[in-house]
Structure formats: C-alpha cells, structure tokens
C-alpha cells in the first residue's frame, strides 16, 4: 500500500494497464495529476502544444 505524507498537497492517481513505473513494476503506477495527459487533446490544447516537439 502506498501512503502519502500527512502534509501532501495533492493525491496521486493510480494508472493501470500497459504502463511501467519508475522502478519497473509492470501494470500500474502512481502518478501526480499534472503528469496525466487528457483523454482527448481538445480538452487541453495548451498541454498538447507544450509537449509537441518542432
């Protein structure tokens, strides 16, 4: 079980599926919300633009 410190400002999202966590655990990872991509790019075009490479 993963526990956040009592002073944590935000919760983590549990992401499942075809993912690898930083310690190479297959199938799930805990991710902060700011690192999640929207399901459709139209919901956050500025995020998509920031991630696109020229």
PDB file as gemmi writes it, atoms N, CA and C in Angstrom:
CRYST1    1.000    1.000    1.000  90.00  90.00  90.00 P 1                      
ATOM      1  N   UNK A   1       0.843  -1.173   0.000  1.00  0.00           N  
ATOM      2  CA  UNK A   1       0.000   0.000   0.000  1.00  0.00           C  
ATOM      3  C   UNK A   1       0.890   1.239   0.000  1.00  0.00           C  
ATOM      4  N   UNK A   2       0.504   2.239  -0.784  1.00  0.00           N  
ATOM      5  CA  UNK A   2       1.239   3.492  -0.838  1.00  0.00           C  
ATOM      6  C   UNK A   2       0.502   4.527  -0.009  1.00  0.00           C  
ATOM      7  N   UNK A   3       1.208   5.181   0.883  1.00  0.00           N  
ATOM      8  CA  UNK A   3       0.606   6.227   1.698  1.00  0.00           C  
ATOM      9  C   UNK A   3       1.329   7.539   1.445  1.00  0.00           C  
ATOM     10  N   UNK A   4       0.552   8.611   1.328  1.00  0.00           N  
ATOM     11  CA  UNK A   4       1.139   9.930   1.175  1.00  0.00           C  
ATOM     12  C   UNK A   4       1.460  10.505   2.540  1.00  0.00           C  
ATOM     13  N   UNK A   5       2.458  11.356   2.629  1.00  0.00           N  
ATOM     14  CA  UNK A   5       2.732  12.020   3.901  1.00  0.00           C  
ATOM     15  C   UNK A   5       1.534  12.873   4.318  1.00  0.00           C  
ATOM     16  N   UNK A   6       1.323  13.082   5.608  1.00  0.00           N  
ATOM     17  CA  UNK A   6       0.176  13.880   6.069  1.00  0.00           C  
ATOM     18  C   UNK A   6       0.136  15.279   5.465  1.00  0.00           C  
ATOM     19  N   UNK A   7       1.278  15.869   5.131  1.00  0.00           N  
ATOM     20  CA  UNK A   7       1.303  17.219   4.581  1.00  0.00           C  
ATOM     21  C   UNK A   7       1.239  17.282   3.071  1.00  0.00           C  
ATOM     22  N   UNK A   8       0.945  16.173   2.400  1.00  0.00           N  
ATOM     23  CA  UNK A   8       0.902  16.161   0.933  1.00  0.00           C  
ATOM     24  C   UNK A   8      -0.194  17.090   0.430  1.00  0.00           C  
ATOM     25  N   UNK A   9       0.145  17.875  -0.594  1.00  0.00           N  
ATOM     26  CA  UNK A   9      -0.812  18.841  -1.132  1.00  0.00           C  
ATOM     27  C   UNK A   9      -1.817  18.215  -2.086  1.00  0.00           C  
ATOM     28  N   UNK A  10      -1.442  17.146  -2.774  1.00  0.00           N  
ATOM     29  CA  UNK A  10      -2.329  16.543  -3.771  1.00  0.00           C  
ATOM     30  C   UNK A  10      -2.322  15.030  -3.642  1.00  0.00           C  
ATOM     31  N   UNK A  11      -3.377  14.451  -4.131  1.00  0.00           N  
ATOM     32  CA  UNK A  11      -3.455  12.985  -4.183  1.00  0.00           C  
ATOM     33  C   UNK A  11      -2.736  12.486  -5.431  1.00  0.00           C  
ATOM     34  N   UNK A  12      -2.455  11.202  -5.448  1.00  0.00           N  
ATOM     35  CA  UNK A  12      -1.902  10.548  -6.629  1.00  0.00           C  
ATOM     36  C   UNK A  12      -3.016   9.790  -7.333  1.00  0.00           C  
ATOM     37  N   UNK A  13      -2.896   9.629  -8.640  1.00  0.00           N  
ATOM     38  CA  UNK A  13      -3.822   8.810  -9.409  1.00  0.00           C  
ATOM     39  C   UNK A  13      -3.172   7.458  -9.634  1.00  0.00           C  
ATOM     40  N   UNK A  14      -3.946   6.397  -9.489  1.00  0.00           N  
ATOM     41  CA  UNK A  14      -3.462   5.057  -9.811  1.00  0.00           C  
ATOM     42  C   UNK A  14      -3.752   4.812 -11.280  1.00  0.00           C  
ATOM     43  N   UNK A  15      -2.707   4.587 -12.072  1.00  0.00           N  
ATOM     44  CA  UNK A  15      -2.832   4.338 -13.504  1.00  0.00           C  
ATOM     45  C   UNK A  15      -2.545   2.865 -13.731  1.00  0.00           C  
ATOM     46  N   UNK A  16      -3.456   2.174 -14.420  1.00  0.00           N  
ATOM     47  CA  UNK A  16      -3.282   0.751 -14.681  1.00  0.00           C  
ATOM     48  C   UNK A  16      -3.251   0.506 -16.182  1.00  0.00           C  
ATOM     49  N   UNK A  17      -2.803  -0.657 -16.571  1.00  0.00           N  
ATOM     50  CA  UNK A  17      -2.778  -1.013 -17.983  1.00  0.00           C  
ATOM     51  C   UNK A  17      -1.364  -1.242 -18.465  1.00  0.00           C  
ATOM     52  N   UNK A  18      -1.076  -0.807 -19.677  1.00  0.00           N  
ATOM     53  CA  UNK A  18       0.220  -1.030 -20.317  1.00  0.00           C  
ATOM     54  C   UNK A  18       1.189   0.075 -19.898  1.00  0.00           C  
ATOM     55  N   UNK A  19       1.586   0.078 -18.627  1.00  0.00           N  
ATOM     56  CA  UNK A  19       2.488   1.100 -18.099  1.00  0.00           C  
ATOM     57  C   UNK A  19       3.630   0.441 -17.330  1.00  0.00           C  
ATOM     58  N   UNK A  20       4.726   1.160 -17.216  1.00  0.00           N  
ATOM     59  CA  UNK A  20       5.848   0.765 -16.365  1.00  0.00           C  
ATOM     60  C   UNK A  20       6.079   1.890 -15.377  1.00  0.00           C  
ATOM     61  N   UNK A  21       6.243   1.567 -14.116  1.00  0.00           N  
ATOM     62  CA  UNK A  21       6.562   2.589 -13.125  1.00  0.00           C  
ATOM     63  C   UNK A  21       8.066   2.837 -13.130  1.00  0.00           C  
ATOM     64  N   UNK A  22       8.501   3.843 -12.392  1.00  0.00           N  
ATOM     65  CA  UNK A  22       9.921   4.187 -12.379  1.00  0.00           C  
ATOM     66  C   UNK A  22      10.794   3.049 -11.868  1.00  0.00           C  
ATOM     67  N   UNK A  23      10.233   2.154 -11.050  1.00  0.00           N  
ATOM     68  CA  UNK A  23      11.022   1.023 -10.544  1.00  0.00           C  
ATOM     69  C   UNK A  23      10.708  -0.265 -11.305  1.00  0.00           C  
ATOM     70  N   UNK A  24      10.232  -0.109 -12.561  1.00  0.00           N  
ATOM     71  CA  UNK A  24       9.986  -1.211 -13.498  1.00  0.00           C  
ATOM     72  C   UNK A  24       8.914  -2.197 -13.061  1.00  0.00           C  
ATOM     73  N   UNK A  25       7.957  -1.761 -12.255  1.00  0.00           N  
ATOM     74  CA  UNK A  25       6.813  -2.616 -11.953  1.00  0.00           C  
ATOM     75  C   UNK A  25       5.837  -2.504 -13.117  1.00  0.00           C  
ATOM     76  N   UNK A  26       5.500  -3.615 -13.692  1.00  0.00           N  
ATOM     77  CA  UNK A  26       4.626  -3.644 -14.858  1.00  0.00           C  
ATOM     78  C   UNK A  26       3.171  -3.626 -14.425  1.00  0.00           C  
ATOM     79  N   UNK A  27       2.357  -2.821 -15.092  1.00  0.00           N  
ATOM     80  CA  UNK A  27       0.915  -2.891 -14.916  1.00  0.00           C  
ATOM     81  C   UNK A  27       0.284  -1.799 -14.095  1.00  0.00           C  
ATOM     82  N   UNK A  28       1.054  -1.071 -13.284  1.00  0.00           N  
ATOM     83  CA  UNK A  28       0.457   0.030 -12.540  1.00  0.00           C  
ATOM     84  C   UNK A  28       1.530   1.038 -12.152  1.00  0.00           C  
ATOM     85  N   UNK A  29       1.091   2.255 -11.918  1.00  0.00           N  
ATOM     86  CA  UNK A  29       1.995   3.305 -11.441  1.00  0.00           C  
ATOM     87  C   UNK A  29       1.153   4.355 -10.741  1.00  0.00           C  
ATOM     88  N   UNK A  30       1.728   5.006  -9.758  1.00  0.00           N  
ATOM     89  CA  UNK A  30       1.074   6.132  -9.107  1.00  0.00           C  
ATOM     90  C   UNK A  30       1.631   7.405  -9.726  1.00  0.00           C  
ATOM     91  N   UNK A  31       0.736   8.272 -10.192  1.00  0.00           N  
ATOM     92  CA  UNK A  31       1.132   9.437 -10.967  1.00  0.00           C  
ATOM     93  C   UNK A  31       0.448  10.678 -10.404  1.00  0.00           C  
ATOM     94  N   UNK A  32       1.173  11.778 -10.312  1.00  0.00           N  
ATOM     95  CA  UNK A  32       0.564  13.042  -9.904  1.00  0.00           C  
ATOM     96  C   UNK A  32      -0.294  13.567 -11.062  1.00  0.00           C  
ATOM     97  N   UNK A  33      -1.391  14.265 -10.757  1.00  0.00           N  
ATOM     98  CA  UNK A  33      -2.321  14.717 -11.802  1.00  0.00           C  
ATOM     99  C   UNK A  33      -1.673  15.563 -12.893  1.00  0.00           C  
ATOM    100  N   UNK A  34      -0.675  16.368 -12.558  1.00  0.00           N  
ATOM    101  CA  UNK A  34      -0.073  17.239 -13.572  1.00  0.00           C  
ATOM    102  C   UNK A  34       0.704  16.469 -14.632  1.00  0.00           C  
ATOM    103  N   UNK A  35       0.961  15.184 -14.418  1.00  0.00           N  
ATOM    104  CA  UNK A  35       1.677  14.368 -15.397  1.00  0.00           C  
ATOM    105  C   UNK A  35       0.741  13.522 -16.261  1.00  0.00           C  
ATOM    106  N   UNK A  36      -0.563  13.632 -16.056  1.00  0.00           N  
ATOM    107  CA  UNK A  36      -1.529  12.869 -16.845  1.00  0.00           C  
ATOM    108  C   UNK A  36      -1.894  13.628 -18.109  1.00  0.00           C  
ATOM    109  N   UNK A  37      -2.033  12.922 -19.205  1.00  0.00           N  
ATOM    110  CA  UNK A  37      -2.500  13.522 -20.449  1.00  0.00           C  
ATOM    111  C   UNK A  37      -4.016  13.453 -20.484  1.00  0.00           C  
ATOM    112  N   UNK A  38      -4.680  14.453 -21.082  1.00  0.00           N  
ATOM    113  CA  UNK A  38      -6.136  14.381 -21.225  1.00  0.00           C  
ATOM    114  C   UNK A  38      -6.523  13.248 -22.175  1.00  0.00           C  
ATOM    115  N   UNK A  39      -7.736  12.739 -22.021  1.00  0.00           N  
ATOM    116  CA  UNK A  39      -8.190  11.665 -22.899  1.00  0.00           C  
ATOM    117  C   UNK A  39      -8.319  12.130 -24.336  1.00  0.00           C  
ATOM    118  N   UNK A  40      -8.728  13.372 -24.527  1.00  0.00           N  
ATOM    119  CA  UNK A  40      -8.792  13.942 -25.872  1.00  0.00           C  
ATOM    120  C   UNK A  40      -7.991  15.237 -25.876  1.00  0.00           C  
ATOM    121  N   UNK A  41      -7.140  15.446 -26.866  1.00  0.00           N  
ATOM    122  CA  UNK A  41      -6.306  16.651 -26.900  1.00  0.00           C  
ATOM    123  C   UNK A  41      -7.104  17.950 -26.905  1.00  0.00           C  
ATOM    124  N   UNK A  42      -8.333  17.913 -27.396  1.00  0.00           N  
ATOM    125  CA  UNK A  42      -9.142  19.121 -27.457  1.00  0.00           C  
ATOM    126  C   UNK A  42      -9.459  19.669 -26.067  1.00  0.00           C  
ATOM    127  N   UNK A  43      -9.399  18.803 -25.048  1.00  0.00           N  
ATOM    128  CA  UNK A  43      -9.709  19.247 -23.695  1.00  0.00           C  
ATOM    129  C   UNK A  43      -8.615  20.142 -23.130  1.00  0.00           C  
ATOM    130  N   UNK A  44      -7.402  20.014 -23.611  1.00  0.00           N  
ATOM    131  CA  UNK A  44      -6.294  20.816 -23.107  1.00  0.00           C  
ATOM    132  C   UNK A  44      -5.283  21.074 -24.220  1.00  0.00           C  
ATOM    133  N   UNK A  45      -5.640  21.924 -25.197  1.00  0.00           N  
ATOM    134  CA  UNK A  45      -4.725  22.145 -26.328  1.00  0.00           C  
ATOM    135  C   UNK A  45      -3.391  22.749 -25.903  1.00  0.00           C  
ATOM    136  N   UNK A  46      -3.377  23.564 -24.838  1.00  0.00           N  
ATOM    137  CA  UNK A  46      -2.109  24.151 -24.405  1.00  0.00           C  
ATOM    138  C   UNK A  46      -1.155  23.081 -23.880  1.00  0.00           C  
ATOM    139  N   UNK A  47      -1.697  22.025 -23.280  1.00  0.00           N  
ATOM    140  CA  UNK A  47      -0.863  20.916 -22.813  1.00  0.00           C  
ATOM    141  C   UNK A  47      -0.274  20.179 -24.003  1.00  0.00           C  
ATOM    142  N   UNK A  48      -1.080  19.931 -25.001  1.00  0.00           N  
ATOM    143  CA  UNK A  48      -0.606  19.251 -26.202  1.00  0.00           C  
ATOM    144  C   UNK A  48       0.474  20.072 -26.892  1.00  0.00           C  
ATOM    145  N   UNK A  49       0.253  21.390 -27.020  1.00  0.00           N  
ATOM    146  CA  UNK A  49       1.243  22.254 -27.658  1.00  0.00           C  
ATOM    147  C   UNK A  49       2.568  22.248 -26.897  1.00  0.00           C  
ATOM    148  N   UNK A  50       2.505  22.229 -25.578  1.00  0.00           N  
ATOM    149  CA  UNK A  50       3.723  22.244 -24.768  1.00  0.00           C  
ATOM    150  C   UNK A  50       4.519  20.956 -24.932  1.00  0.00           C  
ATOM    151  N   UNK A  51       3.844  19.864 -25.248  1.00  0.00           N  
ATOM    152  CA  UNK A  51       4.516  18.579 -25.367  1.00  0.00           C  
ATOM    153  C   UNK A  51       4.999  18.274 -26.781  1.00  0.00           C  
ATOM    154  N   UNK A  52       4.535  19.029 -27.761  1.00  0.00           N  
ATOM    155  CA  UNK A  52       4.925  18.780 -29.146  1.00  0.00           C  
ATOM    156  C   UNK A  52       6.339  19.293 -29.391  1.00  0.00           C  
ATOM    157  N   UNK A  53       7.112  18.520 -30.125  1.00  0.00           N  
ATOM    158  CA  UNK A  53       8.463  18.928 -30.492  1.00  0.00           C  
ATOM    159  C   UNK A  53       8.464  19.463 -31.908  1.00  0.00           C  
ATOM    160  N   UNK A  54       9.280  20.466 -32.156  1.00  0.00           N  
ATOM    161  CA  UNK A  54       9.374  21.023 -33.516  1.00  0.00           C  
ATOM    162  C   UNK A  54      10.252  20.160 -34.385  1.00  0.00           C  
TER     163      UNK A  54                                                      
END                                                                             
